[in-house]
């Protein structure tokens, strides 16, 4: 059976959709990007966006786990509650913007965390 086939139930006039929806049909207008495009959903400034792999367990209480991927936007203006990444003497480090010292500016703002289940 076709994924986008509608079946009319006899006598009720109710259409039943069967199969997995086709994400390619998820366009509002011709020429727009797909709504399920991860680049469109997660990246606002492509030329200033970086992906970092998280190492360690310090942020598990915030839902950030060892092995997760952080989407970092260097062009985003950090807010006090944002999770940011900064350069320390030992390497990059995560913290809240409100916890930064005035002499240590953030390197970029964490805009998304990608968590892989498998």
DSSP file (Angstrom, degrees, kcal/mol; ACC not computed):
  #  RESIDUE AA STRUCTURE BP1 BP2  ACC     N-H-->O    O-->H-N    N-H-->O    O-->H-N    TCO  KAPPA ALPHA  PHI   PSI    X-CA   Y-CA   Z-CA
    1    1 A X              0   0    0      0, 0.0     2,-0.1     0, 0.0     0, 0.0   0.000 360.0 360.0 360.0 141.6    0.0    0.0    0.0
    2    2 A X    >   -     0   0    0      1,-0.1     3,-1.3     2,-0.1    16,-0.2  -0.375 360.0-129.3 -65.4 142.1    1.2    3.5   -0.8
    3    3 A X  T 3  S+     0   0    0      1,-0.3    -1,-0.1    -2,-0.1    15,-0.1   0.774 107.8  43.3 -66.2 -26.6    2.4    5.6    2.2
    4    4 A X  T 3  S+     0   0    0     17,-0.1     2,-0.3    13,-0.1    -1,-0.3   0.069  86.4 127.0-108.4  25.8    0.3    8.5    1.2
    5    5 A X    <   -     0   0    0     -3,-1.3    13,-1.0    13,-0.3     2,-0.4  -0.639  46.5-149.9 -85.1 136.7   -2.9    6.6    0.4
    6    6 A X  E     -A   17   0A   0     -2,-0.3     2,-0.5    11,-0.2    11,-0.2  -0.878   6.7-158.5-103.2 139.6   -6.2    7.5    2.0
    7    7 A X  E     -A   16   0A   0      9,-1.9     9,-2.2    -2,-0.4     2,-0.6  -0.973  10.1-142.1-117.7 128.6   -8.8    4.8    2.6
    8    8 A X  E     -A   15   0A   0     -2,-0.5     2,-0.3     7,-0.2     7,-0.2  -0.798  18.4-131.3 -90.1 123.8  -12.4    5.7    3.0
    9    9 A X    >>  -     0   0    0      5,-1.9     4,-1.1    -2,-0.6     3,-1.0  -0.573  36.7-100.2 -71.7 133.4  -14.1    3.6    5.6
   10   10 A X  T 34 S-     0   0    0     -2,-0.3    -1,-0.1     1,-0.2     0, 0.0  -0.331  97.1  -3.4 -62.0 125.3  -17.4    2.3    4.1
   11   11 A X  T 34 S+     0   0    0     -2,-0.1    -1,-0.2     1,-0.1    -2,-0.0   0.137 117.4  76.9  88.0 -21.1  -20.4    4.3    5.3
   12   12 A X  T <4 S-     0   0    0     -3,-1.0    -2,-0.1     2,-0.2     3,-0.1   0.753  82.0-137.5 -97.9 -21.7  -18.7    6.7    7.7
   13   13 A X     <  +     0   0    0     -4,-1.1     2,-0.5     1,-0.3    -3,-0.1   0.735  58.5 134.6  73.0  20.6  -17.1    9.3    5.4
   14   14 A X        -     0   0    0     -5,-0.4    -5,-1.9     2,-0.0     2,-0.3  -0.893  50.0-138.6-105.7 130.1  -13.9    9.2    7.6
   15   15 A X  E     -A    8   0A   0     -2,-0.5     2,-0.5    -7,-0.2    -7,-0.2  -0.689  11.8-155.2 -88.8 142.5  -10.6    9.0    5.9
   16   16 A X  E     -A    7   0A   0     -9,-2.2    -9,-1.9    -2,-0.3     2,-0.4  -0.972   4.6-150.7-117.4 124.6   -7.9    6.7    7.4
   17   17 A X  E     -A    6   0A   0     -2,-0.5     2,-0.3   -11,-0.2   -11,-0.2  -0.802  17.2-171.0 -95.6 134.2   -4.3    7.4    6.8
   18   18 A X        +     0   0    0    -13,-1.0   -13,-0.3    -2,-0.4     2,-0.0  -0.908  39.1  24.6-125.9 154.9   -2.0    4.4    6.8
   19   19 A X  S    S-     0   0    0     -2,-0.3     2,-0.3   -15,-0.1   -17,-0.1  -0.115  96.8 -45.5  87.6 173.3    1.8    4.0    6.6
   20   20 A X        -     0   0    0      1,-0.1    -2,-0.1    -2,-0.0     2,-0.0  -0.619  66.3-108.8 -79.2 134.0    4.6    6.3    7.7
   21   21 A X        -     0   0    0     -2,-0.3     2,-0.7     1,-0.1   -17,-0.1  -0.346  29.3-116.4 -64.9 144.4    4.2    9.9    6.5
   22   22 A X    >   -     0   0    0      1,-0.2     3,-1.8   -19,-0.1     4,-0.1  -0.727  17.7-156.1 -82.6 113.1    6.5   11.0    3.8
   23   23 A X  G >  S+     0   0    0     -2,-0.7     3,-1.5     1,-0.3    12,-0.3   0.739  90.2  68.8 -63.7 -20.9    8.8   13.9    5.1
   24   24 A X  G 3  S+     0   0    0      1,-0.3    -1,-0.3    10,-0.1     3,-0.1   0.709  93.9  57.5 -69.3 -18.2    9.3   15.1    1.6
   25   25 A X  G <  S+     0   0    0     -3,-1.8     2,-1.3     1,-0.2    -1,-0.3   0.412  78.7  98.5 -88.4   2.2    5.7   16.2    1.5
   26   26 A X    <   +     0   0    0     -3,-1.5     9,-1.1    -4,-0.1     2,-0.4  -0.338  53.6 122.8 -89.3  54.4    6.2   18.4    4.6
   27   27 A X        -     0   0    0     -2,-1.3     3,-0.1     1,-0.1     7,-0.1  -0.934  47.8-162.0-116.3 138.3    6.6   21.6    2.7
   28   28 A X  S    S+     0   0    0     -2,-0.4     2,-0.3     1,-0.3    -1,-0.1   0.895  80.4   6.6 -81.2 -43.8    4.4   24.7    3.2
   29   29 A X  S >  S-     0   0    0      0, 0.0     3,-1.7     0, 0.0    -1,-0.3  -0.959  91.6 -86.8-137.5 153.1    5.3   26.4   -0.1
   30   30 A X  T 3  S+     0   0    0     -2,-0.3     3,-0.1     1,-0.2    -2,-0.0  -0.339 112.1  24.7 -59.4 139.4    7.3   25.3   -3.2
   31   31 A X  T 3  S+     0   0    0      1,-0.3    -1,-0.2    -2,-0.0     2,-0.1   0.277  90.8 123.6  91.2 -11.0   11.0   26.0   -2.8
   32   32 A X    <   -     0   0    0     -3,-1.7    -1,-0.3     1,-0.1     3,-0.1  -0.473  67.3-103.2 -80.6 156.1   11.1   26.0    1.0
   33   33 A X        -     0   0    0      1,-0.1    -1,-0.1    -2,-0.1     2,-0.1  -0.330  47.6 -85.7 -71.2 159.8   13.5   23.7    2.8
   34   34 A X    >   -     0   0    0      1,-0.1     3,-1.4    -7,-0.1     6,-0.2  -0.394  28.6-131.8 -64.9 142.5   12.1   20.6    4.5
   35   35 A X  T 3  S+     0   0    0     -9,-1.1    -1,-0.1   -12,-0.3    -8,-0.1   0.731 107.3  56.3 -66.7 -21.6   10.7   21.1    7.9
   36   36 A X  T 3  S+     0   0    0    -13,-0.3     2,-0.6   -10,-0.1    -1,-0.3   0.196  74.2 125.3 -96.8  16.6   12.7   18.1    9.1
   37   37 A X    <>  -     0   0    0     -3,-1.4     4,-2.1     1,-0.2     3,-0.3  -0.673  51.3-154.6 -77.4 115.1   16.1   19.5    7.9
   38   38 A X  H  > S+     0   0    0     -2,-0.6     4,-2.6     1,-0.2     5,-0.4   0.824  93.1  57.8 -63.4 -31.7   18.4   19.4   10.9
   39   39 A X  H  > S+     0   0    0      1,-0.2     4,-1.8     2,-0.2    -1,-0.2   0.920 109.9  44.0 -62.4 -42.6   20.5   22.2    9.5
   40   40 A X  H  4 S+     0   0    0     -3,-0.3    -2,-0.2     1,-0.2    -1,-0.2   0.876 118.3  44.3 -68.8 -37.9   17.4   24.4    9.4
   41   41 A X  H  < S+     0   0    0     -4,-2.1    -2,-0.2     1,-0.1    -1,-0.2   0.854 126.8  25.0 -76.0 -35.5   16.2   23.4   12.9
   42   42 A X  H  < S+     0   0    0     -4,-2.6     2,-0.6    -5,-0.2    -3,-0.2   0.624 109.4  66.3-109.6 -16.2   19.5   23.6   14.7
   43   43 A X     <  +     0   0    0     -4,-1.8     3,-0.2    -5,-0.4    -1,-0.1  -0.925  38.9 164.7-120.9 115.1   21.8   26.0   12.9
   44   44 A X  S    S+     0   0    0     -2,-0.6     2,-0.5     1,-0.2    -1,-0.2   0.852  83.1  30.9 -89.9 -41.9   21.0   29.7   12.7
   45   45 A X    >   -     0   0    0      1,-0.1     3,-1.6     3,-0.0    -1,-0.2  -0.824  69.1-175.4-120.3  88.8   24.5   31.0   11.6
   46   46 A X  G >  S+     0   0    0     -2,-0.5     3,-1.2     1,-0.3    -1,-0.1   0.843  80.9  54.5 -57.0 -38.3   26.1   28.3    9.5
   47   47 A X  G 3  S+     0   0    0      1,-0.2    -1,-0.3     3,-0.0    -2,-0.0   0.641 116.0  38.4 -74.9 -11.1   29.4   30.0    9.0
   48   48 A X  G <  S+     0   0    0     -3,-1.6    26,-2.9     2,-0.0     2,-0.4   0.093  93.1 107.0-123.0  23.3   29.9   30.4   12.8
   49   49 A X  E <   -B   73   0B   0     -3,-1.2     2,-0.3    24,-0.2    24,-0.2  -0.875  42.2-179.1-109.1 135.7   28.5   27.1   14.0
   50   50 A X  E     -B   72   0B   0     22,-2.7    22,-3.3    -2,-0.4     2,-0.5  -0.915  20.5-137.2-129.1 153.9   30.7   24.3   15.3
   51   51 A X  E     -B   71   0B   0     -2,-0.3     2,-0.4    20,-0.2    20,-0.2  -0.963  22.0-174.7-114.1 128.5   30.0   20.8   16.7
   52   52 A X  E     -B   70   0B   0     18,-2.4    18,-3.3    -2,-0.5     2,-0.5  -0.951  22.5-131.5-122.1 141.4   31.8   19.6   19.8
   53   53 A X  E     -B   69   0B   0     -2,-0.4     2,-0.3    16,-0.2    16,-0.2  -0.817  27.5-129.1 -89.5 127.8   31.7   16.1   21.4
   54   54 A X        -     0   0    0     14,-3.3    13,-3.0    -2,-0.5     2,-0.5  -0.594  22.6-167.1 -78.5 134.3   31.1   16.4   25.1
   55   55 A X        +     0   0    0     -2,-0.3     3,-0.2    11,-0.2     2,-0.2  -0.991  48.2  26.4-123.5 124.9   33.5   14.4   27.3
   56   56 A X  S    S-     0   0    0     -2,-0.5     3,-0.1     1,-0.1    11,-0.1  -0.464  74.7-100.1 115.6 173.7   32.7   13.8   31.0
   57   57 A X  S >  S+     0   0    0     -2,-0.2     3,-1.0     8,-0.1     4,-0.2   0.118  78.9 109.6-120.5  18.3   29.8   13.6   33.4
   58   58 A X  T 3  S+     0   0    0      1,-0.2     3,-0.2    -3,-0.2    -1,-0.1   0.733  83.2  43.4 -70.9 -21.8   29.7   17.0   35.0
   59   59 A X  T > >S+     0   0    0      5,-0.3     5,-2.2     1,-0.2     3,-1.6   0.181  74.0 110.9-111.3  16.8   26.5   18.1   33.2
   60   60 A X  G X 5S+     0   0    0     -3,-1.0     3,-1.4     1,-0.3    -1,-0.2   0.831  75.2  60.4 -62.9 -30.8   24.3   15.0   33.6
   61   61 A X  G 3 5S+     0   0    0      1,-0.3    -1,-0.3    -3,-0.2    -2,-0.1   0.687 106.3  48.6 -68.7 -15.3   22.0   16.8   36.0
   62   62 A X  G < 5S-     0   0    0     -3,-1.6    -1,-0.3     2,-0.2    -2,-0.2   0.319 125.9-101.2-101.6   4.0   21.3   19.3   33.2
   63   63 A X  T < 5S+     0   0    0     -3,-1.4     2,-0.6     1,-0.3    -3,-0.2   0.640  84.9 125.0  85.4  15.4   20.7   16.6   30.6
   64   64 A X      < -     0   0    0     -5,-2.2    -5,-0.3    -7,-0.1    -1,-0.3  -0.946  41.3-170.7-110.6 120.0   24.1   16.8   28.9
   65   65 A X    >   -     0   0    0     -2,-0.6     3,-2.3    -3,-0.1   -11,-0.2  -0.704  33.0 -83.0-115.2 160.0   25.8   13.4   28.8
   66   66 A X  T 3  S+     0   0    0      1,-0.3   -11,-0.2    -2,-0.3     3,-0.1  -0.378 118.0  22.9 -56.3 128.3   29.2   12.0   28.0
   67   67 A X  T 3  S+     0   0    0    -13,-3.0    -1,-0.3     1,-0.3   -12,-0.1   0.255  90.2 134.1  94.4 -11.8   29.4   11.6   24.2
   68   68 A X    <   -     0   0    0     -3,-2.3   -14,-3.3   -15,-0.1     2,-0.5  -0.239  55.6-122.5 -64.8 161.0   26.6   14.1   23.4
   69   69 A X  E     -BC  53 114B   0     45,-2.6    45,-3.5   -16,-0.2     2,-0.5  -0.939  19.8-152.5-110.0 124.4   27.2   16.6   20.6
   70   70 A X  E     -BC  52 113B   0    -18,-3.3   -18,-2.4    -2,-0.5     2,-0.7  -0.827   7.1-144.3 -96.7 130.9   27.0   20.3   21.4
   71   71 A X  E     -BC  51 112B   0     41,-3.1    40,-2.9    -2,-0.5    41,-1.0  -0.865  22.5-163.7 -92.8 117.2   26.0   22.7   18.7
   72   72 A X  E     -BC  50 110B   0    -22,-3.3   -22,-2.7    -2,-0.7     2,-0.6  -0.897  10.3-164.6-110.5 126.6   28.0   25.9   19.3
   73   73 A X  E     -BC  49 109B   0     36,-3.0    36,-2.3    -2,-0.5     3,-0.4  -0.942   6.3-174.0-111.7 114.0   27.1   29.3   17.7
   74   74 A X  S    S+     0   0    0    -26,-2.9    -1,-0.1    -2,-0.6   -25,-0.1   0.676  84.4  56.5 -79.2 -17.6   29.9   31.8   17.9
   75   75 A X  S    S+     0   0    0    -27,-0.3    -1,-0.2   -30,-0.2     2,-0.2   0.621  83.8 101.2 -89.2 -13.8   27.7   34.6   16.5
   76   76 A X  S    S-     0   0    0     -3,-0.4     2,-0.5   -28,-0.2    33,-0.1  -0.501  76.6-123.4 -74.7 137.6   24.9   34.3   19.1
   77   77 A X        -     0   0    0     -2,-0.2     2,-0.1     1,-0.1    -1,-0.1  -0.707  33.1-122.1 -79.2 122.5   24.9   36.9   21.9
   78   78 A X        -     0   0    0     -2,-0.5     2,-0.2    28,-0.1    -1,-0.1  -0.423  20.8-153.0 -72.4 138.3   25.1   35.0   25.2
   79   79 A X    >   -     0   0    0     -2,-0.1     3,-1.4     4,-0.1    18,-0.3  -0.666  32.3-104.6 -99.8 163.1   22.3   35.5   27.8
   80   80 A X  T 3  S+     0   0    0      1,-0.3    18,-1.9    -2,-0.2    19,-0.2   0.793 120.3  45.6 -62.2 -28.9   23.0   35.0   31.5
   81   81 A X  T 3  S+     0   0    0     16,-0.2    -1,-0.3    15,-0.1    -3,-0.0   0.500  89.7 113.5 -93.0  -3.6   21.2   31.6   31.6
   82   82 A X  S <  S-     0   0    0     -3,-1.4    15,-2.5    14,-0.1     2,-0.6  -0.321  70.3-122.8 -68.3 148.0   22.8   30.2   28.4
   83   83 A X  E     -D   96   0B   0     27,-0.4    27,-2.9    13,-0.2     2,-0.3  -0.825  42.1-176.9 -84.6 126.0   25.2   27.3   28.5
   84   84 A X  E     -DE  95 109B   0     11,-3.3    11,-2.0    -2,-0.6     2,-0.4  -0.812  24.0-134.1-125.3 164.0   28.4   28.6   26.9
   85   85 A X  E     +DE  94 108B   0     23,-2.6    22,-3.0    -2,-0.3    23,-1.6  -0.958  26.6 178.6-117.6 137.9   31.8   27.2   26.0
   86   86 A X  E     -D   93   0B   0      7,-2.4     7,-2.2    -2,-0.4     2,-0.6  -0.934  31.9-107.8-137.0 160.7   35.0   29.0   26.8
   87   87 A X  E     +D   92   0B   0     18,-0.4     5,-0.2    -2,-0.3     2,-0.2  -0.799  38.0 178.2 -91.8 122.6   38.7   28.5   26.4
   88   88 A X  E >   -D   91   0B   0      3,-2.9     3,-1.2    -2,-0.6    16,-0.0  -0.631  47.7 -95.8-110.4 173.2   40.5   27.7   29.6
   89   89 A X  T 3  S+     0   0    0      1,-0.3     3,-0.1    -2,-0.2    -2,-0.0   0.803 126.9  45.6 -61.6 -28.1   44.2   26.9   30.0
   90   90 A X  T 3  S-     0   0    0      1,-0.3     2,-0.3     0, 0.0    -1,-0.3   0.464 126.8 -83.5 -94.8  -2.5   43.5   23.1   29.9
   91   91 A X  E <  S-D   88   0B   0     -3,-1.2    -3,-2.9     2,-0.0    -1,-0.3  -0.887  75.5 -15.8 133.7-165.0   41.1   23.3   26.9
   92   92 A X  E     -D   87   0B   0     -2,-0.3     2,-0.3    -5,-0.2    -5,-0.2  -0.433  59.5-171.3 -75.1 149.7   37.4   24.1   26.3
   93   93 A X  E     -D   86   0B   0     -7,-2.2    -7,-2.4    -2,-0.1     2,-0.3  -0.995  16.6-133.2-143.4 145.1   35.0   24.1   29.2
   94   94 A X  E     +D   85   0B   0     -2,-0.3     2,-0.3    -9,-0.2    -9,-0.2  -0.766  38.3 138.9 -95.9 143.4   31.2   24.4   29.6
   95   95 A X  E     -D   84   0B   0    -11,-2.0   -11,-3.3    -2,-0.3     2,-0.2  -0.965  53.9 -84.2-165.9 170.0   29.5   26.6   32.1
   96   96 A X  E >   -D   83   0B   0     -2,-0.3     3,-1.4   -13,-0.2     4,-0.3  -0.567  37.8-123.3 -77.1 146.9   26.6   29.0   32.5
   97   97 A X  G >  S+     0   0    0    -15,-2.5     3,-1.5   -18,-0.3   -16,-0.2   0.864 112.0  60.5 -59.3 -36.4   27.2   32.5   31.3
   98   98 A X  G 3  S+     0   0    0    -18,-1.9    -1,-0.3     1,-0.3   -17,-0.1   0.699 100.5  55.9 -66.0 -18.6   26.2   33.8   34.7
   99   99 A X  G <  S+     0   0    0     -3,-1.4    -1,-0.3   -19,-0.2    -2,-0.2   0.457  84.7 108.8 -92.7  -2.2   29.2   31.8   36.2
  100  100 A X    <   -     0   0    0     -3,-1.5     2,-0.2    -4,-0.3     5,-0.1  -0.446  69.5-124.6 -74.9 146.7   31.8   33.4   33.9
  101  101 A X    >   -     0   0    0     -2,-0.1     3,-1.8     3,-0.1    -1,-0.1  -0.602  26.4-112.2 -84.0 154.0   34.3   35.9   35.3
  102  102 A X  T 3  S+     0   0    0      1,-0.3    -1,-0.1    -2,-0.2     3,-0.1   0.796 116.8  52.7 -58.9 -29.4   34.5   39.3   33.6
  103  103 A X  T 3  S+     0   0    0      1,-0.2     2,-0.6     2,-0.0    -1,-0.3   0.522  99.7  69.8 -84.8  -3.6   37.9   38.6   32.2
  104  104 A X  S <  S-     0   0    0     -3,-1.8     2,-0.2   -18,-0.0    -1,-0.2  -0.852  70.1-167.0-118.3  94.9   36.9   35.3   30.6
  105  105 A X        -     0   0    0     -2,-0.6   -18,-0.4     1,-0.1    -3,-0.0  -0.521  29.9-101.2 -79.8 146.5   34.5   35.9   27.7
  106  106 A X        -     0   0    0     -2,-0.2   -20,-0.3     1,-0.1     3,-0.1  -0.357  17.3-149.8 -64.8 145.8   32.6   32.9   26.2
  107  107 A X  S    S-     0   0    0    -22,-3.0     2,-0.3     1,-0.3   -21,-0.2   0.800  75.1 -21.9 -82.3 -33.3   33.9   31.4   23.0
  108  108 A X  E     - E   0  85B   0    -23,-1.6   -23,-2.6   -33,-0.1     2,-0.4  -0.979  64.2-104.4-169.6 165.6   30.4   30.4   21.9
  109  109 A X  E     -CE  73  84B   0    -36,-2.3   -36,-3.0    -2,-0.3     2,-0.7  -0.845  28.8-126.9-103.6 133.9   26.9   29.7   22.9
  110  110 A X  E     +C   72   0B   0    -27,-2.9   -27,-0.4    -2,-0.4   -38,-0.2  -0.712  32.5 172.3 -78.0 115.8   25.5   26.1   23.1
  111  111 A X  E     +     0   0B   0    -40,-2.9     2,-0.3    -2,-0.7    -1,-0.2   0.662  62.3   4.8-100.3 -19.9   22.3   26.3   21.0
  112  112 A X  E     -C   71   0B   0    -41,-1.0   -41,-3.1     2,-0.0     2,-0.4  -0.987  55.5-144.7-160.1 154.3   21.5   22.6   21.0
  113  113 A X  E     -C   70   0B   0     -2,-0.3     2,-0.6   -43,-0.2   -43,-0.2  -0.995  14.6-153.3-122.9 127.2   22.6   19.2   22.4
  114  114 A X  E     -C   69   0B   0    -45,-3.5   -45,-2.6    -2,-0.4     2,-0.6  -0.898  10.9-165.0-103.2 119.7   22.3   16.1   20.3
  115  115 A X        -     0   0    0     -2,-0.6     2,-0.4   -47,-0.2   -47,-0.1  -0.917   5.5-153.1-109.6 119.6   21.9   13.0   22.3
  116  116 A X        -     0   0    0     -2,-0.6    -2,-0.0     1,-0.1   -48,-0.0  -0.776   6.3-165.3 -92.1 131.8   22.5    9.7   20.6
  117  117 A X              0   0    0     -2,-0.4    -1,-0.1     1,-0.1    -2,-0.0   0.764 360.0 360.0 -85.8 -26.8   20.7    6.7   22.0
  118  118 A X              0   0    0      0, 0.0    -1,-0.1     0, 0.0    -2,-0.1   0.341 360.0 360.0-132.6 360.0   22.7    4.0   20.2
